[in-house]
């Protein structure tokens, strides 16, 4: 296998899906494979080869005319532009395999029949729950929800699950029925990858079980992360999107129990809740919280490396959060809510502590425990670093991903494969 086409709608450092796509590309480039990227045009994109074949930039939160809204809505269902441009790219580069990540809405699955037409094996990594949930998050009114189980997608419309809008929820509901019930378009993909055991189980439980789903977690370039176990700082850090599903109000309430001289919370990220969170801090005089905005690269890594530990208070089914894996690589334990794939990374009392989602008292108690025992904090940091070294390193990821690619190639040739022979073993520190 010589060439790989990596597809993700965002191809700049917008979120974990894009970063994971970049990492996969870098990994295969270093292993002497030819790597191509394809996705959406954007001013922040690097200078990609064949960028002229990227689909037009779409901003869903931007104010546009009614005519443009109709066009964008139709593209969510089926994008003729994406279909046309992916075919031009395939004719140009002729990839041996296509690895899909997030492509719903801005690109749409209209590209899948084109890839199938050229008999190219397809693998998809599920970065969220879009294949079983119209609004991707499996949340309804702020609570975990599985009402769309077994294709009952109409619940998205009835509950206004997409941005509390009947119109947007209706579009997403129609999208799911069109793609899954009428076109069965996702059946064209040969293999699916779940970055967490939880996601692997959950999507099958929700009724997405026609194709094999294999477990392959994210990885980091471990050797590029220099751990710091004995930090002299007095702060903890949250890194991620400032949105309702991340549990940030719970985190702010937990911080009320501490004075600034005891511990400071540094919040890194942007999102729709930013103003509300800042107003809460101001109105309730929570003096030990700092908002740092969007930070990336070495500056972000320095903030994480010099912290005591990281906190992830999510209230949705997190998949395989990179923020935890990266903090572990720096020798930082983590406190996280016991939901989704988080407990697969945070081993209670070994690499950090778990708390009950939405329970700010439980979270506050876990922060106190972490701060009260400096020796154990260092020990858990060393455990976390070993955990990453053993399980989330690039060599292991490459070996298992090549195994998955070869399975997809065999399936694309109409042959059977023994899925049971695949196993990704997680070793405890």
Secondary structure, DSSP 8 states (H G I E B T S, - for coil): --EEEEE-S--SSSSHHHHHHHHHHHHHHHTT-EEEEE-B--TTS---TTGGGSB----TTS---HHHHHHHHHHHH--HHHHHHHHHHHHHH--SEEEE-S-TTTT-GGGHHHHHHTT-EEEEEESSSTTT-TTSS-EETTEE--TTGGG-THHHHHTTTTTT-HHHHHHHHHHHIIIIIIS-GGGG--EEEESSHHHHHHHHHTT--SS-EEE------GGG-----S----EEEEES--SGGG-HHHHHHHHTTS-TTT-EEEEE---TTHHHHHHHHHHTT-TTEEEEES--HHHHHHHHHTSS-EEE---S---S-HHHHHHHHTT--EEEESSTTGGGT--BTTTEEEE-TT-HHHHHHHHHHHHH-HHHHHHHHHHHHHHHHHHS-HHHHHHHHHHHHHHHHHHHTT----GGG--------
